[in-house]
Amino acid sequence: MLYLAPAAVAAWLLPYGLGGYTMHVVDVAVIFAVLAIGLGLTMGVAGQINLAQVAFFGIGAYTVAILTTKTGLGFWPAAVLAVVASIVAGLLVGIPALRMQSHYLGIVTLGLALGFINWVTNAEIAGRAEGISDIPVPPLFGIDLSSGYLYYYLELVVFVLALAFALFVTRSPLGRRLRAMRDDDLAAGALGAEIPLLRMTAFVLSGLYGGIAGVLYAGLIQFVAPETFNIGNMFLLLAMVIIGGRASVIGCVVGALGLAFVREALLDVSAFAQLGYGVIVVLVVVFFPKGLAGLPAQVFRRKRAERPRLSPFIPYDEAPAVEAQTVLEIDQITKRFKGLIALQDISLSVPAGQIRGIVGPNGSGKTTLFNVISGFYTPTAGRVRLAGTFVTGAAPYRLSLKGVARTFQNLRLFEDLTVRDNILVAADRTRTSWIWRYLALPWTVSTYDRGLRSRADDVLGRFGLTGFADVVPRSLPYGIQRRIEIARAMAMRPSLLLLDEPAAGLNGDEVRQLAEIVRSIRDSGVTVVVIEHNMGLVMSLCDHVTVLSGGRVIADGTPDEVAVDPRVVEAYLGDSMAAPTEDDTDREAEHEHADR
């Protein structure tokens, strides 16, 4: 924060040392910086490929031009309508994001941008290829904004507000959800993120910043034409964001300002400039994937004096006894994938306060069952009830808000978020419709975020993860990552916890700690359902075991009953009884201690 005051003073005094033409270049560069912030929010923060940003820019500028010159509307009312038009365009362009991602989305948004360019080039109301001139100068309390020097201060105020809002969003609960969606949209959905609405929100933000930049451009140049909004400028803007660092708002600004001045310096060799931009982008992507924003951390890597250690788990307080009820009920669930029957007529009920084990050989349908329960799959037939309420086919985020939390067979942590941010994403229980507060009541968002951070610190402390709070998960040992995933699930304060092979890849001591954690979670009042291949752990941990084979239930009962069932022995246990139990783990530890 210390650099902000000198930067603000330098920005304010900048016009005093510049000539008229250089001042114009600076004015245009600031507009591109605003535009780059919007693209950075969409691509870098939310992970949505957007090649239509220049179209939002054009819609803002052309709307001002048409309304002021064709209808006689004042500049500022036209500016408001222009921003609204760009936001609506963002919503429309964002619709394909509900159905496709990756390069497919990029192709569609690029096509929409080309469609806009084609329209303004041929539409009479848009002035065709000649464009629209004589846009009025924006009136502002008698200040002559026809001067590029004075117009710069208007741009500076707008730019500071736009930058502050972008930084506020990225560091807020909404920003964390957008980044979680970027890293892993399935895991984000399981934590309560409404993925379709978040994707649309990203494009709304892109349209907002594009519209603001378009208004500023129309007021500055007082002329708009199709060549300003061509594909060449779209790729220039893309280069600005990639070179600066698409995941960093500040990096996007630096990239935009820097490349704007480089472009001006290369006007005499403009035929080779596009090639140069392309080469630089490729080099940055290969050698500096986080752009200029990530360069300091990559060059000056700090060495930790000592790696933090995992602290002991602090058991939950035991919940008071409550009247017995069925938390989860599955009735005749069948799931088909074309010709493959993954689940067939599965029925089971899990009472409150139970640890239920789901076991079976590979391919028996265990994870498919979890995906049906948690909303990732809609069953072909059958019904799912949660605490007496039918939730069959409900979206993952709806089930999350109803108290269902889960882990995954393969770790699905948000690898570019810190451990604390992973926990914060799960702790946030608000709906996406809450985002109106970010503009209308930002202080309430800040207050809510402080409360989330306090809860996250409590979860980190309980699971012994405080020392790793500011570390990204991918740099940590596998066993610690497994614990983070369970801690993240518990940050949701669930009533039903689904653990998909939580002991996979753990050593004997970690398996013993896992058992202690799961028992404490159960004692706190959370019902636990566990898929696990470690039969020793299942038999010593679970109160009740359901065995699947070939998509059917072949046994259901207490561990002792299931262990002697001939069908279970034939299908599963015959190859797995050698798995270490907690007692085996303790004996191994005693032998190792004696050997020392």
KELO-780147 format. One record per residue (C-alpha): y, z, x. Coordinates in steps of 0.1 Angstrom, whole numbers. Each point is the difference from the previous one (the first is absolute). Last residue first. Layout:
<sites>
    py    pz    px
     Y     Z     X
...
</sites>
This chain:
<sites>
    py    pz    px
  -478   173   150
   -34    -8   -14
     3    30   -23
    32   -14   -15
   -16   -34    -5
   -30    17   -17
    23    19   -23
    19   -32    -9
   -33   -17    -8
   -10    29   -22
    33    -2   -19
    -4   -37    -6
   -35     4   -12
    12    26   -25
    28   -24   -12
   -27   -27    -5
    -7   -28    24
   -15   -32   -13
   -38    -2     6
    -6    -1   -37
    14   -35    -1
   -28   -26     0
   -23    17   -26
    30    12   -18
    10   -33   -15
   -21   -21   -23
   -35    15     5
    12    36     2
    23    -5   -29
   -28   -15   -22
   -23    28    10
    25    27   -11
    -4    29    24
    35     0    14
    16    -7   -34
   -12    33   -14
    11    21    30
    34   -18     0
     5     8   -37
    -4   -28   -25
     2   -38    -5
   -25   -26    10
    -4   -38    -2
    35    -9   -12
     3   -38     1
    19   -25    21
   -30    -8    22
    -4    36     9
    22    29    -9
    -6    37     4
    21    26   -17
     2    34    17
    13    34   -14
    14    31    17
     8   -20    32
     5    15    35
   -34     7    15
   -19   -29   -14
    29   -24     5
     6    11    36
   -36    -5     9
    -1   -33   -18
    28   -15    21
     3   -32   -19
    29    13   -22
    18    -8   -32
    17    32   -11
    14    10   -34
    23    30     1
    15    20   -29
    32    18    11
     4    37   -10
    10    15    33
   -37     9     6
    -8   -37     1
    26    -7    26
   -13    30    20
   -35   -14    -2
    12   -34    12
    19    15    30
   -30    21    11
   -23   -30    -3
    24   -21    21
     1    27    27
   -38    -2     3
     1   -38     2
    27     2    27
   -22    23    20
   -30   -25    -3
    20   -31     9
    18   -21   -25
    -4   -38    -4
    -7     1   -37
     4    35   -13
    25    -9   -28
   -23   -26   -14
    21    -8   -31
    17    32   -12
    12     0   -36
    22    29    -9
     6    10   -37
    27    24   -11
    24   -14    25
    30    16    17
    11   -33    15
     3    16    34
   -38     5    -2
    -5   -37     5
    22     0    31
   -18    30    14
   -33   -18    -5
    13   -31    18
    15    21    28
   -34    17     5
   -16   -34     5
    27   -10    24
    -6    32    20
   -37   -10     4
     9   -35    11
    22    11    29
    38    -7    -4
    21   -30    10
    -7   -18   -32
    14    29   -20
    37    -4    11
    13    32    15
    28    21   -15
   -21    25   -18
   -27     3    27
     8    36    10
     1    10   -37
   -35   -13    -7
   -19    33    -4
   -10    -8   -36
    20    28   -15
    30    -8    22
     1   -36    -9
    -3     8   -37
    29    25     2
    21   -24    20
    -6   -26   -27
    12    24   -27
    32     7    19
     5   -37     6
    -4    -7   -37
    26    26    -9
    25   -16    24
    -8   -33   -16
     9    13   -35
    34    12    12
     7   -33    17
   -10   -19   -32
    23    23   -20
    28    -8    24
    -5   -38    -6
     9     3   -38
    10   -34   -13
   -12   -24    28
   -32    17    11
    -4    16   -34
    -9   -33   -16
   -31     2    22
   -18    24   -24
   -17   -30   -17
   -23    -1    31
   -16    32   -13
     2    33    18
   -30    19    14
    10     0    37
   -24    22    19
   -22   -30     9
    28   -19    17
    11    32    17
   -34     6    15
     0   -35    16
    36     6    11
   -10    32    18
   -28   -18    18
    25   -26    11
     1   -34   -16
   -11   -32    18
   -37     8    -6
     1     7   -37
   -34    16    -2
   -29   -20   -16
   -30    13    19
   -32   -19    -9
   -20    18   -27
    32     9   -17
    16    33   -12
     8     8   -36
    23    18   -24
    -2     1   -38
    26    24   -16
    14   -20   -30
    28   -14    22
   -27   -15    23
   -18   -14   -30
    32   -18   -10
     5   -13    36
   -35   -13     1
     4   -21   -32
   -20    11   -31
   -31   -21    -6
   -18    28   -18
    22    31    -2
   -13    16   -32
    13    36    -2
   -24    30    -1
     9    14    34
    -4   -35    14
   -22   -24   -20
   -15   -32    13
   -16   -25   -24
   -28   -26     1
    -1   -38     6
    13   -25    25
    18    28    18
    36    -6    12
     1     4    37
    28    17    21
     5    26   -27
   -11    32    18
   -32     4   -20
   -10   -37     4
     7     0    37
   -20    32     4
   -29   -17   -17
     3   -30    22
    -1    24    30
   -33    14   -11
   -16   -33   -12
   -34     1    17
    10   -24    28
    -8    24    28
   -25    27   -11
     8    27   -25
    22    31    -4
    26    13   -24
     6    37     6
    18    21   -26
    20    30    11
     7    19   -32
    31    19   -12
     4   -19   -33
   -31   -17   -13
   -11   -34    11
   -17   -23   -25
   -23   -29     7
   -10   -34   -14
    -6   -33    19
   -13   -28   -23
    -2   -26    28
    22    -1    31
     3   -28    26
   -16   -27   -22
     5   -32    19
     2   -33   -19
    38     0    -4
    10    34    14
   -14    23   -26
     9    36    -7
   -18    22   -26
    11    35   -10
   -22    16   -27
    23    31    -4
    18    16    29
    15    34    -6
    23    17    24
    17    34    -5
   -25    15   -24
    11    35   -10
    -9    36     9
    27    25   -10
    19    11    30
    -6    24    29
    30     7    21
     7   -24    29
   -10    12    35
    28    -2    25
    -3   -30    23
   -16     4    34
    22    -5    31
   -16   -27    22
     1     8    37
    26   -18    22
    -6   -34    15
    15    -1    34
    32   -17    12
    -3   -23    30
    18    15    30
    30   -11    20
     3   -30   -22
    11   -31    18
    30   -18   -15
    -1   -37     0
    32   -16    13
    -8   -37    -3
   -18    -1   -33
    21    27   -16
    32   -18    11
   -14   -34   -11
    -9    10   -36
    34    -9   -15
     2   -32    21
   -31   -13   -18
   -29    20   -12
   -25   -26    11
    15    -1    35
   -23   -22    21
   -16   -24   -24
    25     2   -30
    29     0    24
   -12   -29    20
    -7   -20   -32
    35     8   -14
    17   -10    33
   -18   -33     1
    10    -7   -36
    36     9     6
     1   -23    30
   -14   -29   -20
    27     6   -27
    26     0    27
   -10   -33    16
    20   -23   -22
    27    26    -2
     9    -6    36
    37     2    -3
    -3    27   -27
   -20    22    23
    26    28     4
     4     2   -38
   -38     3    -4
     0    28    26
    27    18   -19
   -20    -1   -33
   -31     9    20
    15    33    12
    15    10   -34
   -32    -8   -19
   -24    16    25
    21    31     3
     1     3   -38
   -37    -5    -4
    -6    26    27
    21    25   -19
   -21    -6   -31
   -32     4    21
   -34   -14   -11
    12   -36     6
    10     6    36
    31   -17    14
   -19   -32    10
   -19    -1   -32
    30     5   -22
    23   -24    18
   -28   -26     2
    -4     2   -38
    37    -5    -4
    -2   -31    22
   -30   -11   -20
    21     2   -32
    29   -17    17
   -21   -30     8
   -14     1   -36
    34    -8   -14
    25    24   -15
    32   -10    18
   -10   -37    -3
     2     2   -38
    38     5    -2
    22    30    -7
    38     3     5
    24    30     0
   -14     8    35
     6    38    -2
    -3     6   -37
   -30   -22    -4
   -17    17    30
     6    35   -13
   -14    -9   -34
   -31   -16    17
    -6    30    22
     1    23   -31
   -24   -23   -18
   -24    -1    29
     1    38     3
    -8     5   -37
   -26   -28     0
   -19    16    29
     1    34   -17
   -13   -16   -32
   -27   -17    21
   -12    34    13
     1    15   -34
   -23   -27   -14
   -25     9    27
     4    37    -9
    -5    -8   -36
   -33   -18     6
   -12    28    24
     6    30   -21
    -6    26    27
   -21    29   -12
   -21     8    31
   -28   -24    -9
    26   -27    -2
    12     7    35
   -36    -1    12
    -5   -35   -15
    35   -12    12
    -7     8    36
    27    -3    27
    27   -18   -21
    -8    22   -30
     5    31    21
    33   -14    13
    12    -5   -36
   -13    35    -9
    19    15    29
    31   -19   -10
    -2    13   -35
    -5    36    12
    32    -3    21
     5   -11    36
     0   -37    -8
    23     5   -30
    26    20    18
     1   -25    29
     5   -29   -24
    27    20   -19
    18     7    33
    -2   -36    11
    14   -14   -33
    28    26     0
     9    -8    36
    -2   -38    -7
    23     3   -30
    26    20    19
    -3   -25    30
     3   -30   -23
    32    13   -15
    13     8    36
    -9   -35    11
    20   -15   -29
    31    15    17
    -6   -19    32
   -12   -32   -17
    33    -1   -18
    -4   -15   -35
    -6    36   -10
    37     6    -4
     1    36   -13
    18     4   -33
   -24    26   -13
   -31   -22     6
     0   -36   -13
   -29   -21    11
    13   -34    12
    -8   -27   -26
   -27   -26     5
    18   -33     6
   -32   -19    10
   -34    -7   -16
   -27   -20    18
     1   -36    11
   -38    -4    -3
     1     6   -37
    30    19   -13
   -21    29   -14
     8   -10   -36
   -10   -36     8
   -35    11    11
   -16   -21    28
     5    19    32
     1    34   -18
   -34    -8   -16
   -17   -12    31
    11    31    19
   -13    22   -27
   -34   -18    -1
    -2     3    38
     4    38    -4
   -27     0   -27
   -24   -19    23
     7    25    29
    -8    28   -24
   -33   -17    -9
   -10    -7    36
     8    35    11
   -20    15   -29
   -30   -20    12
     6    11    35
    -7    36    -8
    -2    11   -37
    -9   -14   -34
    -1    10   -37
    28    26    -4
    19   -16    29
     4   -31   -22
    23    20   -23
    23    10    29
    19   -33    -2
     9     7   -36
    11    36     7
    20   -11    30
    17   -27   -21
    10    28   -24
    14    19    29
    20   -31    11
    14    -5   -35
    11    37    -1
    17    -4    34
    18   -31   -13
    10    17   -33
    17    28    20
    17   -26    23
    12   -20   -31
    16    32   -13
    16     4    35
    13   -35     3
    16    -4   -34
   -16   -25   -25
    17   -33    -2
   -30   -17   -15
    -7   -29    25
    17    13    32
    -7    38    -2
   -34    -1   -18
   -13   -29    20
    10    13    34
   -11    36    -7
   -34   -13   -12
    -2   -23    30
     4    28    25
   -25    24   -16
   -25   -27    -7
     3   -13    36
    -8    34    15
   -29     4   -24
   -12   -34    12
     4    10    37
   -23    29    -7
   -27   -24   -14
   -24     2    29
   -13    34    -9
   -34    13    12
    -3    35   -15
    -8    28    25
    21    26   -17
    19    13    30
     0   -31    22
    -1   -28   -25
    20    12   -30
    22    26    17
     6   -22    30
    10   -29   -22
    26    21   -17
    13    13    33
     1   -35    13
    24   -11   -27
    24    28     8
    -2   -10    37
     6   -36   -10
    33    10   -17
    10    20    31
    -7   -31    22
    23   -22   -23
    29    24     5
    -6     2    37
     1   -38     3
    33     0   -19
    14    26    24
   -10   -22    29
    20   -28   -16
    31    21    -5
     0    17    34
   -15    34     6
    12    32    16
    16    18   -30
   -29   -11   -22
   -25    24    16
    20    32    -6
   -20    11   -31
   -33   -11    15
     7    19    32
     9    32   -19
   -31    -3   -22
   -22    -6    31
    15    30    18
    -6    23   -31
   -36   -13    -6
   -13     4    35
    -5    38    -4
   -23    -5   -30
</sites>
